[in-house]
Amino acid sequence: MLLKDKVAVITGGAAGIGRGIAVRFAAEGAKVVIADISPDKGEKTAADIKKGGGEAFFVRCDVADGQQVQALADLAVERYGKIDILVNNAGGVSGDAKIEDTTEAAWDKIIDINLKGQFLCCRAVVPVMKKNRYGKIINLSSMGAVSPPAPIVHYHAAKGGVLGLTRDLAVELAHLNITVNAILPGPILTDFYTDILKEQPGLLEKLNKKVPMRRMGTPEDIAGVALFLASGLSSYVTGEDICVGGGLPLSPLDEDKL
């Protein structure tokens, strides 16, 4: 098991990519702390992990609230005595947003969820990792941070900020054996896309054609890369941004060239 006896805190771990990572980490021996704002889904994910023989518990936490984030870190340490891995996955987006249509309130909300939340979680967890001189921090950015598929100015700005946060912390913490890396997911089949696909027949085929590998990704695709970054396999990797998008942001070949 690659994560035997490791303690992992995963934000946004109740569903989608976060759930996929939580389930994979637990299968690899990690004790998983699932943080999310959805109690029903969070408790279900924790229960499913336990049914599979793993160890997990759920904590309701809004990552944009510094007090709740600190309470999350304190609970994890109280339960397990340490935090080895932090996966900053919690985030959200409300749809396309051109700059002239983006209100200050909308900007603040998306920045808080997607960037401030990662800062707060790192701030709460890093002191725990420093004591043990060991840690793995994995920040979820987005392919849109480097290659926006549509104008979503607040979301892409936040996810771009995550890349800056990742590199800064990687330099600051490297001498303490704490690595900090980012994953940039491409289009991943989660509830967000599933709901859209139900309303727009034919959209899945169009999306698949935009990906060089000709398919959308799954939470398990992201979980595999997260496992690499969370395990000893990546002990000499820090400050990296890894695109997980089936070849994106490269352009696919034309149909007549295949």
C-alpha positions as CSV (number, residue, x, y, z in Angstrom):
1,M,0.0,0.0,0.0
2,L,1.5,3.3,-1.1
3,L,-0.2,5.4,1.7
4,K,-0.2,3.0,4.6
5,D,-0.6,4.8,7.9
6,K,-0.7,8.2,6.3
7,V,-3.3,10.8,7.3
8,A,-4.9,12.7,4.4
9,V,-7.2,15.7,4.6
10,I,-9.2,16.1,1.4
11,T,-11.4,19.2,0.9
12,G,-14.4,18.9,-1.3
13,G,-14.1,15.2,-0.7
14,A,-17.8,14.4,-0.6
15,A,-18.4,13.9,-4.4
16,G,-16.8,14.1,-7.8
17,I,-13.0,14.4,-8.0
18,G,-12.7,14.7,-4.2
19,R,-14.6,11.5,-3.6
20,G,-12.5,9.7,-6.2
21,I,-9.3,10.8,-4.5
22,A,-10.7,9.9,-1.0
23,V,-11.7,6.4,-2.1
24,R,-8.3,5.8,-3.8
25,F,-6.3,7.0,-0.9
26,A,-8.2,4.9,1.5
27,A,-7.7,1.8,-0.6
28,E,-4.0,2.6,-0.5
29,G,-4.0,2.6,3.3
30,A,-4.6,6.2,4.2
31,K,-6.7,7.5,7.0
32,V,-9.0,10.0,5.3
33,V,-10.5,13.1,6.6
34,I,-13.3,14.3,4.3
35,A,-14.1,18.0,4.4
36,D,-17.1,19.4,2.6
37,I,-20.2,21.6,2.9
38,S,-22.5,18.7,2.0
39,P,-23.1,16.5,5.1
40,D,-25.2,13.9,3.4
41,K,-22.7,13.2,0.6
42,G,-19.8,13.6,2.9
43,E,-21.1,11.1,5.4
44,K,-22.0,8.7,2.6
45,T,-18.5,8.8,1.2
46,A,-17.0,8.2,4.6
47,A,-19.5,5.3,5.1
48,D,-18.6,3.8,1.7
49,I,-14.9,3.9,2.6
50,K,-15.5,2.1,5.9
51,K,-17.6,-0.5,4.2
52,G,-14.7,-1.2,1.9
53,G,-12.4,-1.7,4.9
54,G,-10.9,1.7,4.9
55,E,-10.8,4.4,7.6
56,A,-12.5,7.8,7.2
57,F,-14.5,10.4,8.9
58,F,-16.4,13.5,7.7
59,V,-16.1,17.1,8.9
60,R,-18.4,19.9,7.6
61,C,-16.2,22.7,6.6
62,D,-16.5,25.9,4.5
63,V,-12.9,26.4,3.3
64,A,-13.5,30.1,2.8
65,D,-14.0,30.4,6.6
66,G,-10.7,30.6,8.5
67,Q,-12.2,29.4,11.8
68,Q,-13.8,26.4,10.2
69,V,-10.6,25.5,8.4
70,Q,-8.6,25.7,11.6
71,A,-11.1,23.5,13.4
72,L,-10.8,21.0,10.6
73,A,-7.0,20.8,11.0
74,D,-7.4,20.6,14.8
75,L,-9.9,17.7,14.5
76,A,-7.7,15.8,12.2
77,V,-4.7,16.1,14.6
78,E,-6.9,15.3,17.6
79,R,-8.1,12.1,15.9
80,Y,-4.9,10.9,14.2
81,G,-2.1,12.9,15.7
82,K,-0.7,14.3,12.4
83,I,-1.5,15.3,8.9
84,D,0.7,13.9,6.2
85,I,-1.3,14.9,3.1
86,L,-3.5,17.9,2.2
87,V,-5.5,17.8,-1.0
88,N,-7.0,21.2,-1.7
89,N,-9.9,20.1,-4.0
90,A,-12.8,22.2,-2.8
91,G,-14.0,24.8,-5.4
92,G,-16.8,25.8,-7.5
93,V,-17.9,27.8,-10.6
94,S,-21.3,29.2,-11.6
95,G,-20.9,29.2,-15.4
96,D,-19.5,31.5,-18.1
97,A,-18.7,35.0,-16.9
98,K,-17.3,37.7,-19.2
99,I,-15.7,40.5,-17.3
100,E,-18.4,43.1,-18.0
101,D,-21.0,40.7,-16.6
102,T,-19.0,39.8,-13.4
103,T,-20.1,41.6,-10.3
104,E,-17.8,42.4,-7.5
105,A,-19.8,40.1,-5.2
106,A,-19.5,37.2,-7.7
107,W,-15.8,37.8,-8.1
108,D,-15.2,37.8,-4.3
109,K,-17.3,34.6,-3.9
110,I,-15.4,32.6,-6.6
111,I,-12.0,33.8,-5.4
112,D,-12.8,32.9,-1.8
113,I,-13.9,29.4,-2.7
114,N,-11.2,28.6,-5.2
115,L,-8.1,30.5,-4.0
116,K,-8.6,31.9,-0.5
117,G,-9.8,28.5,0.7
118,Q,-6.6,26.8,-0.5
119,F,-4.5,29.5,1.2
120,L,-6.4,29.0,4.5
121,C,-6.1,25.2,4.4
122,C,-2.4,25.4,3.7
123,R,-1.9,28.0,6.5
124,A,-3.7,25.7,9.0
125,V,-2.0,22.4,8.0
126,V,1.6,23.6,7.3
127,P,2.5,24.0,11.0
128,V,1.5,20.4,11.6
129,M,3.6,19.2,8.7
130,K,6.6,21.3,9.8
131,K,6.6,19.6,13.2
132,N,7.0,16.2,11.5
133,R,9.3,17.6,8.8
134,Y,7.1,15.8,6.2
135,G,4.2,16.7,4.1
136,K,2.5,16.4,0.7
137,I,0.3,19.3,-0.5
138,I,-1.7,18.8,-3.7
139,N,-3.6,21.8,-5.0
140,L,-6.3,21.4,-7.6
141,S,-6.1,24.1,-10.3
142,S,-7.7,23.8,-13.7
143,M,-6.7,23.5,-17.3
144,G,-8.6,26.8,-17.7
145,A,-5.8,28.5,-15.8
146,V,-3.5,28.1,-18.7
147,S,-5.9,27.5,-21.6
148,P,-9.4,29.0,-21.0
149,P,-12.0,27.2,-23.0
150,A,-14.5,30.0,-22.4
151,P,-14.6,33.3,-20.6
152,I,-15.0,32.6,-16.9
153,V,-12.8,35.4,-15.6
154,H,-13.2,35.0,-11.8
155,Y,-12.7,31.2,-11.9
156,H,-9.7,31.2,-14.2
157,A,-8.1,34.0,-12.3
158,A,-8.5,32.0,-9.1
159,K,-7.1,28.9,-10.6
160,G,-4.2,30.8,-12.0
161,G,-3.6,32.1,-8.5
162,V,-3.5,28.5,-7.2
163,L,-0.5,27.9,-9.5
164,G,1.3,30.9,-7.9
165,L,0.5,29.7,-4.5
166,T,1.8,26.3,-5.3
167,R,5.2,27.5,-6.6
168,D,5.6,29.9,-3.7
169,L,5.0,27.3,-1.0
170,A,7.1,24.7,-2.9
171,V,10.1,27.0,-2.5
172,E,9.3,28.0,1.1
173,L,8.8,24.4,2.3
174,A,11.2,22.3,0.2
175,H,13.9,22.2,2.9
176,L,11.4,20.8,5.4
177,N,10.7,17.8,3.1
178,I,7.2,19.2,2.3
179,T,6.3,19.0,-1.4
180,V,3.7,21.2,-3.0
181,N,2.3,20.4,-6.5
182,A,-0.7,21.2,-8.6
183,I,-3.0,19.2,-10.7
184,L,-4.8,20.9,-13.7
185,P,-7.8,18.7,-14.6
186,G,-9.3,18.9,-18.1
187,P,-13.0,18.0,-18.7
188,I,-13.9,15.4,-16.0
189,L,-17.2,13.6,-15.9
190,T,-18.7,14.7,-12.6
191,D,-22.2,15.7,-11.5
192,F,-21.5,19.2,-13.0
193,Y,-21.1,17.8,-16.5
194,T,-23.6,15.0,-16.1
195,D,-26.4,17.5,-15.4
196,I,-25.4,19.6,-18.5
197,L,-25.1,16.5,-20.7
198,K,-28.7,15.5,-19.8
199,E,-30.0,18.8,-21.0
200,Q,-27.8,19.0,-24.2
201,P,-27.9,15.8,-26.3
202,G,-24.8,15.4,-28.5
203,L,-22.7,17.6,-26.2
204,L,-20.6,14.6,-24.9
205,E,-19.6,13.7,-28.5
206,K,-18.6,17.3,-29.2
207,L,-16.5,17.5,-25.9
208,N,-14.8,14.2,-26.7
209,K,-13.7,15.4,-30.1
210,K,-11.9,18.4,-28.5
211,V,-9.8,16.0,-26.4
212,P,-6.8,14.4,-28.2
213,M,-7.6,11.0,-26.4
214,R,-11.2,11.4,-27.6
215,R,-12.8,11.0,-24.2
216,M,-13.6,13.0,-21.1
217,G,-11.8,12.1,-17.9
218,T,-13.1,10.5,-14.7
219,P,-12.4,11.2,-11.1
220,E,-10.3,8.1,-11.0
221,D,-8.0,9.6,-13.7
222,I,-7.3,12.5,-11.3
223,A,-7.0,10.2,-8.3
224,G,-4.2,8.2,-9.9
225,V,-2.1,11.3,-10.4
226,A,-3.0,12.6,-6.9
227,L,-1.8,9.2,-5.5
228,F,1.5,9.6,-7.3
229,L,2.0,13.1,-5.8
230,A,0.8,11.9,-2.3
231,S,3.1,8.9,-2.2
232,G,6.8,8.3,-1.9
233,L,7.0,7.8,-5.7
234,S,7.1,11.6,-6.0
235,S,9.6,12.3,-3.2
236,Y,11.8,14.5,-5.5
237,V,9.0,16.4,-7.2
238,T,7.8,19.8,-6.0
239,G,6.5,23.0,-7.5
240,E,5.1,21.2,-10.5
241,D,1.9,21.7,-12.4
242,I,0.5,18.5,-14.0
243,C,-2.1,18.7,-16.7
244,V,-4.5,15.7,-16.6
245,G,-6.7,16.2,-19.7
246,G,-6.2,13.4,-22.1
247,G,-3.7,15.5,-24.1
248,L,-5.2,18.9,-23.5
249,P,-4.3,21.7,-23.9
250,L,-2.8,20.2,-27.1
251,S,-5.2,20.3,-30.1
252,P,-6.5,17.0,-31.4
253,L,-5.8,15.8,-34.9
254,D,-8.4,16.4,-37.6
255,E,-10.7,13.4,-38.2
256,D,-9.3,12.9,-41.7
257,K,-5.8,12.5,-40.3
258,L,-6.6,9.7,-37.9
